[in-house]
Amino acid sequence: MTLQQILTPAIEQAVKALFDVTSDKVEFQTTRKEFEGDITMVIFPLLKVVKSNPVELGNKIGNYLVENLAEVSRFNVVSGFLNIVISDAYYLDFFGAIKDDVKFGFVTPNTEDKAVMVEYSSPNTNKPLHLGHVRNNLLGYSVAEIIKASGKKVYKTQIINDRGIHICKSMLAWQKFGNGQTPESTGLKGDKLVGNYYVAFDKAYKEEIAQLVSAGKTEEEAKKQAPIILEAQEMLLKWEAGDDAVITLWKTMNQWVYDGFATTYKNLGVDFDAFYYESNTYLLGKDVVQIGLDRGVFEKDPDGSVWIDLTDEGLDRKIVLRSDGTAVYMTQDIGTAIQRVKDYPDVGGMVYTVGNEQDYHFKVLFLILKKLGFDWSKNLYHLSYGMVDLPTGKMKSREGTVVDADDLMQEMTDTAQKIAEDLGKLEAYSAEEKEKLYRTIGLGALKYYILKVDPKKRILFNPEESVDFAGNTGPFIQYTYARIQSIIRKANFDFSNKSKIETLHEKEKELVKQLELFPEVIQNAAQHHSPALLANYTYDLVREYNSFYQAVPILGEQDVENKIFRVQLSKKVADVIATSFKLLGINVPERM
């Protein structure tokens, strides 16, 4: 039971006993640092039902709590705020209950609850994953893990954009310029090899445009008439017609990319439970259009195209089927959502991790599914996120100026190595241990830097800044974890049994209070789809621990019971750091 759950009924009883009225809501907030107290009750709302001044009201309720609730030791009233001091016994009992609980903060899923499907990554098969995909994957994976920890069953999925003109561009360029190259013959990851041909297509296309313009064509005419783009369009038509040679090449090159993606995902530490492919889903949804027409949700124009009018909802008219009978992306997304619920009947909601340039698209999609009568449509959420910028500017895939995800991870590892070598504390490590540590620190720095920011905000990513061992960074938190592991290794006594202490040092109490917040933070992070809430909680916990570490002796403490408690407290802080970082997809090192 949380502190608020204990205090609320007691305060309601106090109001009834003292003033013979019923309070419909008790409001709490964190006690301000300059006042004594562990939790603060806001008195002002009560003034609506109790005719009194706030100070007198606060004093009467405070005295009632001290007399009738063992958990409350004293109080003070400042204006309209009742600052409540909670007894050390309450915090010691709470700590005793959680110290050996390996699932602390987690809620066991109810088998009757509906599952949540979280979509993320969703790459194109014409290029490697880049920095933008890194944020997408880290957000989607972490949100999935946090929702799971909050007590829901979760499926992780992605839809792979494996068809269309952009895929044909890479295929055509490989045919023209590839000379039979394969990942094996070049030593390149398959996604990088295919990505090179996407860039090669763009280069050849621009050259042909320039030639046509110099021959008298307008740029717009040149873009449409360049031979290489006409060939790519012809290849797409052949693919749609099931041409054997084109399909074989498509399958071969896509597999190169999938193998490359698998390596990147493994190195990034993300995984999936289900895969959807656009080549299988692009025809989905067309049958739903007829259902929508029958129900009056959609309307057909004279040219045969089908639309939905959302102007009454503050949006616009949206096409769902072209006049030639072909589907648009919206139709496909409608069909895919419905198909997922068919494939996983226990799914009752979905989270789409997609950049904020698609905000409007998802507003329309969710509204259409609602109007079509799907009950689960009320549980759809667009995890909209801002772009990732670099000090050097914006990335462009077709020009080959993206920050490759693999290269970025390697750069982070190299940066961590340089900093660790400069600090010079790794003499006892083997080469393998060093490499593992560099990777743990480097990837931890990258992931934390991205996840500590509210998803909706744009990020300017600075690799050097992210690997700083001071401040709100991954390495700073990892270092604190490693420091605690060192304390535990040096604790040459049995600290498994409950300590017999009865009072807490101020720093111990503050640390236990911070631990007490952990389950609520997981729930809030799940509800708001924000790993940033969890990341910044962990930083606050680490800052509180370091303040404790500086203020009181741990292994040097003379009193045995105090020493046992402080080691136990340190261990629990480390456990929560590790648990929290695991939900963020970040590893922690045993030594640093």
Backbone torsions as a table, in degrees:
resi	resn	phi	psi	omega
1	MET	NA	132.3	-179.0
2	THR	-77.9	164.3	178.9
3	LEU	-58.4	-42.3	179.7
4	GLN	-64.1	-36.4	179.1
5	GLN	-68.4	-29.1	176.9
6	ILE	-76.6	-44.0	-174.0
7	LEU	-75.0	-36.8	-173.7
8	THR	-56.4	-54.0	-179.9
9	PRO	-63.8	-33.0	179.4
10	ALA	-66.2	-39.5	178.3
11	ILE	-68.9	-39.4	177.3
12	GLU	-62.0	-40.5	177.0
13	GLN	-64.6	-39.6	179.8
14	ALA	-61.7	-46.1	-178.9
15	VAL	-62.8	-41.2	179.8
16	LYS	-66.4	-45.3	-176.8
17	ALA	-69.4	-39.0	-174.8
18	LEU	-83.1	-35.8	-170.5
19	PHE	-125.5	-3.1	179.6
20	ASP	55.4	39.2	173.0
21	VAL	-130.0	164.0	179.1
22	THR	-107.9	131.1	176.4
23	SER	-96.8	130.0	-176.7
24	ASP	-86.2	-14.8	-178.8
25	LYS	-156.0	134.3	175.1
26	VAL	-110.8	124.1	-174.2
27	GLU	-108.0	130.0	179.4
28	PHE	-118.3	159.4	170.0
29	GLN	-151.8	168.5	178.4
30	THR	-69.4	137.9	178.5
31	THR	-68.7	133.8	179.0
32	ARG	-65.5	145.8	-172.7
33	LYS	-56.9	-32.6	-174.8
34	GLU	-77.9	-5.1	179.8
35	PHE	-116.7	151.0	175.0
36	GLU	-74.2	137.2	178.1
37	GLY	150.5	155.6	179.6
38	ASP	-108.5	-23.2	177.3
39	ILE	-155.3	147.9	-175.4
40	THR	-121.4	131.3	173.0
41	MET	-94.5	132.0	177.6
42	VAL	-85.6	119.1	-173.4
43	ILE	-82.7	-31.2	-171.3
44	PHE	-48.8	-44.1	-179.0
45	PRO	-57.7	-30.1	-178.8
46	LEU	-69.6	-23.7	-177.8
47	LEU	-63.0	-16.1	177.3
48	LYS	-70.1	-29.1	-176.2
49	VAL	-112.9	-15.8	179.0
50	VAL	-119.4	121.1	179.8
51	LYS	-83.0	96.3	-177.7
52	SER	-161.7	169.0	172.6
53	ASN	-90.0	152.4	-171.0
54	PRO	-60.6	-35.6	-178.4
55	VAL	-67.8	-46.4	178.9
56	GLU	-61.9	-43.1	179.1
57	LEU	-61.0	-46.1	179.9
58	GLY	-62.2	-41.4	-179.7
59	ASN	-65.7	-40.0	-179.9
60	LYS	-65.5	-44.9	179.3
61	ILE	-66.4	-41.2	179.3
62	GLY	-59.7	-46.0	179.2
63	ASN	-63.3	-38.0	178.8
64	TYR	-62.5	-43.2	-178.8
65	LEU	-65.5	-43.2	179.7
66	VAL	-60.2	-39.0	-176.6
67	GLU	-78.2	-27.5	-170.5
68	ASN	-117.0	-7.3	-177.3
69	LEU	-129.0	115.6	-175.7
70	ALA	-60.6	-28.8	-176.5
71	GLU	-70.8	-20.7	-177.4
72	VAL	-97.8	122.5	-178.0
73	SER	-98.8	-36.1	178.2
74	ARG	-164.6	179.3	-177.1
75	PHE	-157.4	168.8	168.9
76	ASN	-147.5	153.2	-178.4
77	VAL	-118.2	127.6	176.4
78	VAL	-124.8	112.0	-176.7
79	SER	52.4	-119.9	-177.7
80	GLY	-98.8	29.4	-176.1
81	PHE	-128.7	128.9	177.3
82	LEU	-100.4	105.8	-179.8
83	ASN	-87.9	116.8	-173.4
84	ILE	-104.0	128.1	176.9
85	VAL	-97.6	121.5	-178.1
86	ILE	-91.7	144.0	-176.2
87	SER	-67.2	150.8	174.9
88	ASP	-60.8	-33.6	-178.3
89	ALA	-59.4	-39.1	179.1
90	TYR	-61.0	-48.0	-177.1
91	TYR	-68.7	-34.0	177.2
92	LEU	-68.2	-39.8	176.6
93	ASP	-64.4	-42.7	179.1
94	PHE	-61.0	-46.2	-178.4
95	PHE	-64.1	-40.2	178.5
96	GLY	-59.7	-32.2	-178.7
97	ALA	-76.1	-26.3	-174.7
98	ILE	-106.2	-13.7	-168.2
99	LYS	-59.4	-32.0	180.0
100	ASP	-109.7	10.7	-178.0
101	ASP	-85.2	103.3	-176.8
102	VAL	-71.0	-18.0	179.2
103	LYS	-103.4	20.2	-178.6
104	PHE	-55.3	128.3	179.6
105	GLY	95.8	-18.7	-176.4
106	PHE	-94.1	148.0	175.3
107	VAL	-113.6	131.4	178.9
108	THR	-73.2	130.1	-178.6
109	PRO	-61.6	141.6	172.8
110	ASN	-84.5	124.5	-175.1
111	THR	-61.2	-21.5	-179.3
112	GLU	-85.7	-13.6	-179.8
113	ASP	-73.3	149.1	176.9
114	LYS	-73.7	149.3	178.8
115	ALA	-84.0	164.7	176.6
116	VAL	-119.0	133.6	175.3
117	MET	-104.1	125.5	-179.1
118	VAL	-110.7	119.6	178.7
119	GLU	-99.4	132.2	173.3
120	TYR	-153.3	172.7	-176.8
121	SER	77.5	-77.9	175.2
122	SER	44.1	61.7	-176.7
123	PRO	-85.3	171.8	168.8
124	ASN	-95.3	149.1	-178.6
125	THR	-92.4	30.2	178.1
126	ASN	-117.0	8.8	-177.8
127	LYS	-165.8	160.2	177.8
128	PRO	-71.4	166.3	173.8
129	LEU	-70.8	142.6	-178.4
130	HIS	-123.9	-172.2	-175.5
131	LEU	-55.8	-39.8	177.2
132	GLY	-60.7	-40.8	176.3
133	HIS	-64.3	-33.1	-179.9
134	VAL	-61.0	-48.3	178.5
135	ARG	-61.4	-43.0	179.8
136	ASN	-58.1	-50.4	-177.9
137	ASN	-64.8	-43.3	-179.1
138	LEU	-64.2	-42.7	178.5
139	LEU	-64.0	-51.7	-176.5
140	GLY	-61.5	-46.0	-179.4
141	TYR	-62.5	-47.0	-177.7
142	SER	-65.0	-43.8	178.2
143	VAL	-60.6	-41.1	178.1
144	ALA	-60.8	-44.9	-179.5
145	GLU	-66.4	-38.9	-179.9
146	ILE	-67.9	-43.0	177.7
147	ILE	-61.7	-39.7	177.4
148	LYS	-61.2	-45.1	179.8
149	ALA	-64.7	-28.1	-178.1
150	SER	-77.3	-7.4	175.2
151	GLY	115.6	19.1	179.6
152	LYS	-115.4	148.9	168.4
153	LYS	-77.3	138.5	-174.4
154	VAL	-131.6	138.2	168.9
155	TYR	-113.0	131.6	176.0
156	LYS	-100.2	132.1	-176.8
157	THR	-143.1	169.2	171.3
158	GLN	-149.4	155.4	171.1
159	ILE	-113.9	125.6	-174.2
160	ILE	-97.5	124.0	-180.0
161	ASN	-81.5	87.1	-170.5
162	ASP	-108.4	16.0	-179.6
163	ARG	-142.4	167.9	177.1
164	GLY	113.6	176.5	-174.4
165	ILE	-63.2	-35.3	-178.1
166	HIS	-65.0	-33.9	177.1
167	ILE	-69.8	-40.6	-179.7
168	CYS	-64.5	-30.5	178.2
169	LYS	-60.5	-46.3	178.6
170	SER	-65.0	-41.8	-178.9
171	MET	-62.9	-45.4	-178.9
172	LEU	-65.2	-42.5	179.8
173	ALA	-63.1	-37.6	178.1
174	TRP	-65.3	-41.5	177.5
175	GLN	-59.5	-41.6	-174.2
176	LYS	-79.2	-41.8	-169.8
177	PHE	-118.8	-0.9	-169.2
178	GLY	-79.8	-25.3	-178.5
179	ASN	52.1	35.9	176.1
180	GLY	74.8	14.2	-178.7
181	GLN	-60.5	143.9	175.5
182	THR	-133.8	166.4	174.8
183	PRO	-57.1	-36.9	-179.3
184	GLU	-67.9	-42.4	-176.3
185	SER	-73.1	-26.1	-177.3
186	THR	-100.8	-19.4	-175.0
187	GLY	77.2	8.7	179.5
188	LEU	-92.5	147.3	169.2
189	LYS	-59.6	144.1	-174.7
190	GLY	-59.2	-37.5	-179.4
191	ASP	-67.7	-31.8	178.8
192	LYS	-73.2	-39.7	178.6
193	LEU	-61.5	-48.0	179.8
194	VAL	-64.7	-39.6	178.2
195	GLY	-60.8	-35.9	178.0
196	ASN	-61.2	-36.1	-178.9
197	TYR	-77.1	-25.9	172.3
198	TYR	-63.5	-42.7	177.0
199	VAL	-66.9	-40.0	-179.6
200	ALA	-63.2	-38.2	177.1
201	PHE	-60.3	-48.6	-176.9
202	ASP	-60.4	-39.2	179.1
203	LYS	-63.4	-47.5	180.0
204	ALA	-65.2	-37.8	179.6
205	TYR	-62.4	-45.6	-180.0
206	LYS	-64.3	-37.7	178.2
207	GLU	-63.8	-42.5	179.6
208	GLU	-67.4	-37.9	176.9
209	ILE	-61.0	-45.4	-179.6
210	ALA	-60.7	-40.4	179.7
211	GLN	-64.8	-43.0	-179.6
212	LEU	-67.6	-37.4	178.0
213	VAL	-65.0	-42.0	179.5
214	SER	-67.4	-20.9	177.9
215	ALA	-88.8	3.2	173.4
216	GLY	110.6	-1.7	178.3
217	LYS	-79.1	154.0	171.0
218	THR	-75.7	162.2	-178.9
219	GLU	-62.4	-38.4	179.8
220	GLU	-64.0	-42.1	177.1
221	GLU	-64.8	-42.5	-177.9
222	ALA	-61.9	-40.5	-179.7
223	LYS	-62.6	-34.9	-178.2
224	LYS	-82.9	-26.8	-172.2
225	GLN	-103.6	-4.3	179.4
226	ALA	-56.4	128.6	-175.2
227	PRO	-53.6	-38.6	-174.2
228	ILE	-69.1	-33.4	178.6
229	ILE	-73.7	-33.6	176.1
230	LEU	-65.4	-38.2	177.6
231	GLU	-65.7	-39.9	178.7
232	ALA	-64.2	-40.4	178.1
233	GLN	-65.5	-38.1	177.5
234	GLU	-64.8	-39.0	178.4
235	MET	-64.4	-38.7	179.1
236	LEU	-63.3	-42.0	177.8
237	LEU	-62.1	-39.9	178.1
238	LYS	-64.7	-39.8	178.8
239	TRP	-61.2	-46.5	-178.8
240	GLU	-65.3	-26.9	178.0
241	ALA	-85.2	-4.6	178.0
242	GLY	80.5	25.8	178.3
243	ASP	-54.8	126.7	-173.6
244	ASP	-58.7	-46.8	-175.9
245	ALA	-65.1	-43.3	-179.6
246	VAL	-66.4	-42.9	-179.9
247	ILE	-62.9	-41.3	179.8
248	THR	-62.6	-45.8	178.3
249	LEU	-63.2	-41.9	179.9
250	TRP	-59.7	-46.1	179.5
251	LYS	-64.3	-41.0	-178.2
252	THR	-63.6	-51.0	-176.6
253	MET	-69.7	-36.1	176.3
254	ASN	-62.5	-39.5	179.9
255	GLN	-64.1	-37.5	175.1
256	TRP	-56.5	-43.5	-178.2
257	VAL	-67.8	-44.1	-179.4
258	TYR	-59.7	-40.7	178.6
259	ASP	-63.6	-39.5	177.8
260	GLY	-66.7	-43.8	178.0
261	PHE	-58.6	-42.3	-176.5
262	ALA	-58.8	-39.3	178.3
263	THR	-65.5	-43.8	-179.7
264	THR	-63.8	-44.8	179.1
265	TYR	-60.3	-42.8	-179.9
266	LYS	-62.1	-45.4	-179.9
267	ASN	-67.0	-32.8	179.9
268	LEU	-79.0	-20.1	177.5
269	GLY	84.0	31.4	177.1
270	VAL	-118.9	157.6	-180.0
271	ASP	-146.3	174.1	-176.1
272	PHE	-140.5	151.3	176.4
273	ASP	-99.5	-25.4	-175.8
274	ALA	-147.9	145.3	178.9
275	PHE	-121.8	135.5	172.3
276	TYR	-120.1	142.6	-177.5
277	TYR	-119.4	134.1	-177.9
278	GLU	-60.4	-30.1	179.2
279	SER	-64.0	-22.7	176.8
280	ASN	-96.6	-19.6	-172.7
281	THR	-106.2	-9.9	-171.0
282	TYR	-68.0	-15.8	176.3
283	LEU	-97.8	-8.2	178.6
284	LEU	-67.0	149.5	176.4
285	GLY	98.7	-23.1	-178.3
286	LYS	-63.3	-35.6	179.2
287	ASP	-70.2	-26.9	179.9
288	VAL	-70.7	-26.8	179.8
289	VAL	-59.3	-41.6	179.6
290	GLN	-65.3	-39.1	177.4
291	ILE	-61.1	-43.7	178.9
292	GLY	-63.3	-37.6	177.4
293	LEU	-65.9	-43.8	-179.0
294	ASP	-61.7	-33.6	-176.8
295	ARG	-90.4	-2.4	-179.5
296	GLY	78.5	12.3	177.5
297	VAL	-75.9	-39.7	178.4
298	PHE	-105.5	163.0	177.0
299	GLU	-137.1	144.6	-177.3
300	LYS	-101.8	130.7	176.5
301	ASP	-82.3	164.8	-179.5
302	PRO	-57.3	-29.6	-179.0
303	ASP	-80.9	0.0	177.8
304	GLY	97.4	-11.1	178.4
305	SER	-71.7	153.1	-176.7
306	VAL	-116.7	135.5	-174.4
307	TRP	-133.4	165.2	167.6
308	ILE	-125.2	132.4	-178.4
309	ASP	-97.1	110.5	-177.8
310	LEU	-111.9	20.2	-177.2
311	THR	-63.7	-31.4	177.8
312	ASP	-66.5	-19.8	-179.8
313	GLU	-95.8	7.4	-179.3
314	GLY	84.2	10.0	178.5
315	LEU	-110.4	-150.0	-179.8
316	ASP	-131.6	-169.9	173.2
317	ARG	-79.8	137.0	-177.4
318	LYS	-126.5	130.0	179.0
319	ILE	-77.9	138.8	176.8
320	VAL	-121.2	-11.4	175.6
321	LEU	-154.4	128.3	-179.4
322	ARG	-72.3	165.7	-177.9
323	SER	-64.3	-25.5	178.7
324	ASP	-85.5	3.9	176.9
325	GLY	90.2	0.6	-179.9
326	THR	-85.3	150.4	-177.5
327	ALA	-83.1	159.1	172.1
328	VAL	-110.9	174.6	-177.8
329	TYR	-56.5	-37.9	-179.1
330	MET	-60.3	-44.7	180.0
331	THR	-59.2	-44.5	-179.5
332	GLN	-62.1	-42.2	-179.3
333	ASP	-68.0	-35.1	175.3
334	ILE	-61.3	-50.3	-178.2
335	GLY	-63.8	-39.6	-178.8
336	THR	-66.1	-42.2	178.8
337	ALA	-59.6	-45.3	-179.9
338	ILE	-64.5	-41.4	-179.5
339	GLN	-62.8	-38.1	-179.2
340	ARG	-62.9	-39.2	178.4
341	VAL	-69.4	-31.9	174.8
342	LYS	-67.4	-41.8	-179.1
343	ASP	-69.9	-35.6	-178.7
344	TYR	-127.1	84.4	-172.9
345	PRO	-61.1	-19.3	-179.6
346	ASP	-85.5	-0.9	178.4
347	VAL	-75.1	128.5	179.3
348	GLY	-123.4	7.9	179.1
349	GLY	-171.6	158.5	-179.2
350	MET	-138.9	146.8	174.8
351	VAL	-118.5	124.7	179.3
352	TYR	-105.8	113.9	178.4
353	THR	-91.4	97.4	-174.8
354	VAL	-142.8	143.4	-177.6
355	GLY	-56.5	158.3	-172.9
356	ASN	-70.7	-6.8	174.8
357	GLU	-70.3	-12.0	179.2
358	GLN	-104.6	16.6	-178.4
359	ASP	-54.4	-47.4	-176.3
360	TYR	-64.7	-42.2	-179.3
361	HIS	-54.8	-45.6	-176.1
362	PHE	-75.2	-30.1	172.2
363	LYS	-58.0	-46.5	-179.1
364	VAL	-66.4	-47.1	-178.8
365	LEU	-56.8	-49.9	-177.2
366	PHE	-64.6	-36.7	-179.3
367	LEU	-68.7	-40.3	178.8
368	ILE	-62.9	-45.7	-179.3
369	LEU	-63.4	-34.9	176.2
370	LYS	-65.2	-45.8	-178.8
371	LYS	-66.8	-26.4	177.4
372	LEU	-77.7	-7.6	172.2
373	GLY	93.6	16.2	179.3
374	PHE	-82.9	118.4	-174.2
375	ASP	-60.9	-35.6	-177.0
376	TRP	-72.5	-7.1	-179.0
377	SER	-63.4	-24.0	179.3
378	LYS	-72.4	-12.7	-179.5
379	ASN	-108.8	30.0	176.0
380	LEU	-98.3	138.9	-176.8
381	TYR	-138.7	131.4	174.5
382	HIS	-94.3	108.1	175.2
383	LEU	-79.1	84.4	-175.0
384	SER	-83.6	133.0	-178.0
385	TYR	-135.4	154.9	178.9
386	GLY	-80.3	161.8	-179.4
387	MET	-72.4	163.4	175.7
388	VAL	-107.7	120.1	178.0
389	ASP	-103.9	159.9	176.2
390	LEU	-118.7	156.9	176.5
391	PRO	-53.9	-25.8	-177.7
392	THR	-85.7	-8.4	177.4
393	GLY	116.5	-165.8	-172.8
394	LYS	-80.1	152.1	-179.8
395	MET	-95.0	148.0	176.7
396	LYS	-136.5	114.8	-174.2
397	SER	-63.0	-48.3	-172.5
398	ARG	-68.5	-19.0	178.4
399	GLU	-95.2	0.0	177.4
400	GLY	72.6	25.2	-178.0
401	THR	-106.9	19.7	179.2
402	VAL	-78.7	159.7	170.9
403	VAL	-92.0	107.6	-176.7
404	ASP	-65.1	136.0	-177.2
405	ALA	-61.0	-42.0	179.6
406	ASP	-64.5	-44.4	-179.9
407	ASP	-63.8	-38.5	179.7
408	LEU	-63.7	-44.7	179.5
409	MET	-62.6	-38.5	178.1
410	GLN	-67.9	-39.3	178.6
411	GLU	-62.9	-40.3	178.9
412	MET	-65.0	-39.3	177.7
413	THR	-64.3	-43.1	179.9
414	ASP	-65.0	-39.3	179.2
415	THR	-65.0	-42.1	177.8
416	ALA	-62.8	-38.5	179.2
417	GLN	-63.0	-45.0	-179.0
418	LYS	-60.5	-45.8	-178.9
419	ILE	-65.8	-43.2	-179.2
420	ALA	-63.9	-40.0	179.1
421	GLU	-66.9	-37.1	178.3
422	ASP	-64.9	-35.0	178.5
423	LEU	-73.9	-26.3	171.4
424	GLY	63.3	48.0	-179.0
425	LYS	-120.3	21.5	-171.4
426	LEU	-116.7	24.5	-175.3
427	GLU	-60.1	-34.7	-174.9
428	ALA	-83.6	-1.2	-175.8
429	TYR	-86.9	144.7	171.1
430	SER	-77.5	166.2	179.5
431	ALA	-60.2	-38.3	-179.8
432	GLU	-67.4	-41.2	178.7
433	GLU	-64.7	-38.9	178.6
434	LYS	-63.1	-46.9	-178.0
435	GLU	-61.2	-41.7	178.6
436	LYS	-64.0	-41.3	-179.8
437	LEU	-65.9	-43.8	179.7
438	TYR	-58.5	-41.4	-178.0
439	ARG	-69.3	-41.8	178.7
440	THR	-60.4	-44.7	-179.0
441	ILE	-70.1	-45.9	-176.9
442	GLY	-62.6	-48.7	179.6
443	LEU	-70.4	-34.9	175.9
444	GLY	-60.7	-40.9	178.9
445	ALA	-63.7	-46.4	-179.8
446	LEU	-61.4	-50.9	-175.2
447	LYS	-65.2	-45.5	-177.2
448	TYR	-65.5	-41.1	-179.0
449	TYR	-58.8	-38.4	-178.8
450	ILE	-79.3	-41.4	-173.2
451	LEU	-80.7	-18.9	-179.3
452	LYS	-74.0	-13.9	-179.1
453	VAL	-91.6	136.7	175.1
454	ASP	-50.8	130.3	-175.4
455	PRO	-51.6	-34.2	-174.6
456	LYS	-72.3	-16.5	-176.2
457	LYS	-86.7	145.5	174.0
458	ARG	-71.8	149.2	-179.3
459	ILE	-119.4	133.9	166.5
460	LEU	-100.6	106.7	-172.9
461	PHE	-85.4	123.2	178.8
462	ASN	-120.2	102.2	-175.7
463	PRO	-56.0	-43.6	-178.7
464	GLU	-61.4	-44.7	-177.6
465	GLU	-64.4	-34.7	-175.6
466	SER	-69.1	-24.8	-177.4
467	VAL	-96.5	12.4	176.9
468	ASP	-65.1	137.8	-179.2
469	PHE	-88.8	9.7	176.6
470	ALA	-129.4	152.1	177.5
471	GLY	88.1	-167.0	-174.7
472	ASN	-82.3	74.4	-178.1
473	THR	-133.3	161.6	176.4
474	GLY	-60.6	-49.8	-179.2
475	PRO	-59.3	-34.7	177.9
476	PHE	-62.3	-43.6	179.8
477	ILE	-70.4	-41.5	177.6
478	GLN	-60.4	-39.1	-179.5
479	TYR	-63.9	-40.5	178.3
480	THR	-64.3	-41.2	176.7
481	TYR	-59.0	-47.7	-179.1
482	ALA	-62.5	-37.2	178.4
483	ARG	-61.5	-42.4	179.8
484	ILE	-66.0	-39.5	177.5
485	GLN	-60.7	-35.5	177.1
486	SER	-64.5	-41.8	177.9
487	ILE	-60.7	-44.8	-178.1
488	ILE	-64.2	-39.7	178.7
489	ARG	-63.9	-33.9	-177.6
490	LYS	-84.8	-9.6	-178.7
491	ALA	-77.2	92.0	-174.5
492	ASN	-89.8	45.6	179.2
493	PHE	-149.6	162.9	-178.5
494	ASP	-80.0	115.8	178.1
495	PHE	-118.3	26.3	-176.3
496	SER	-81.5	-30.2	-177.3
497	ASN	-81.2	157.4	-178.9
498	LYS	-63.3	134.5	177.7
499	SER	-70.6	151.5	-178.0
500	LYS	-96.7	13.4	-179.0
501	ILE	-67.0	151.8	-178.5
502	GLU	-118.1	-16.9	177.9
503	THR	-126.7	155.0	-177.8
504	LEU	-114.1	140.9	168.0
505	HIS	-66.6	148.6	-179.4
506	GLU	-51.5	-42.0	-178.5
507	LYS	-69.9	-33.4	176.3
508	GLU	-66.1	-43.7	-179.0
509	LYS	-62.3	-43.9	179.8
510	GLU	-61.6	-35.9	-179.4
511	LEU	-70.8	-42.1	177.3
512	VAL	-63.9	-39.5	177.7
513	LYS	-61.0	-38.5	178.8
514	GLN	-67.0	-39.9	177.1
515	LEU	-62.5	-37.6	-177.2
516	GLU	-61.2	-25.5	-178.4
517	LEU	-75.1	-18.2	-169.1
518	PHE	-55.0	-50.0	-179.6
519	PRO	-59.4	-39.6	-180.0
520	GLU	-66.4	-36.8	179.3
521	VAL	-64.3	-41.5	177.9
522	ILE	-60.3	-45.1	-179.7
523	GLN	-63.3	-43.3	179.8
524	ASN	-65.5	-41.7	179.5
525	ALA	-63.6	-37.2	177.9
526	ALA	-69.1	-44.8	-177.9
527	GLN	-64.0	-38.6	-177.8
528	HIS	-96.1	1.9	179.9
529	HIS	53.0	46.5	-173.8
530	SER	-132.9	97.2	173.4
531	PRO	-59.4	-20.8	-179.7
532	ALA	-59.8	-35.7	179.4
533	LEU	-62.7	-40.4	179.8
534	LEU	-72.9	-42.2	179.9
535	ALA	-59.9	-47.9	-176.4
536	ASN	-73.8	-28.2	171.2
537	TYR	-61.5	-43.9	-178.3
538	THR	-63.2	-39.8	176.0
539	TYR	-61.9	-43.5	178.4
540	ASP	-62.6	-40.2	178.0
541	LEU	-61.9	-44.0	-179.6
542	VAL	-66.0	-41.0	176.7
543	ARG	-61.4	-41.7	179.0
544	GLU	-64.6	-39.2	178.8
545	TYR	-65.7	-43.2	-179.4
546	ASN	-64.5	-33.2	175.1
547	SER	-65.7	-42.7	175.7
548	PHE	-61.7	-45.6	-178.2
549	TYR	-59.6	-38.3	-179.8
550	GLN	-76.4	-27.4	-170.7
551	ALA	-89.4	-31.8	-174.9
552	VAL	-129.6	147.9	174.4
553	PRO	-72.1	148.8	177.7
554	ILE	-112.0	-80.2	177.7
555	LEU	-69.5	-22.7	178.9
556	GLY	-86.0	-0.8	179.1
557	GLU	-66.5	133.0	-177.0
558	GLN	-78.8	-37.8	-179.8
559	ASP	-73.9	121.0	-173.6
560	VAL	-61.3	-43.7	-177.5
561	GLU	-65.5	-40.6	176.0
562	ASN	-63.0	-40.9	-179.2
563	LYS	-64.3	-43.0	178.3
564	ILE	-59.9	-46.6	-178.3
565	PHE	-62.6	-41.3	-176.3
566	ARG	-69.9	-32.7	174.7
567	VAL	-70.2	-42.4	177.1
568	GLN	-60.0	-43.7	-179.8
569	LEU	-63.3	-42.4	178.0
570	SER	-61.3	-44.9	-179.3
571	LYS	-61.4	-41.5	-178.3
572	LYS	-67.4	-37.4	176.1
573	VAL	-60.4	-44.4	178.9
574	ALA	-62.0	-41.1	178.7
575	ASP	-59.8	-43.8	-178.6
576	VAL	-69.2	-37.7	175.2
577	ILE	-58.8	-48.5	-178.1
578	ALA	-63.4	-43.0	179.5
579	THR	-63.5	-47.1	-179.5
580	SER	-61.4	-45.9	-179.7
581	PHE	-66.8	-32.7	176.7
582	LYS	-63.0	-39.5	177.0
583	LEU	-65.5	-24.9	176.2
584	LEU	-89.4	-2.2	-179.0
585	GLY	79.6	22.9	-175.2
586	ILE	-113.5	135.6	176.2
587	ASN	-87.6	157.9	176.2
588	VAL	-121.5	140.1	-178.9
589	PRO	-89.1	144.3	177.7
590	GLU	-74.6	-26.9	178.3
591	ARG	-138.2	149.3	176.2
592	MET	-144.2	NA	NA
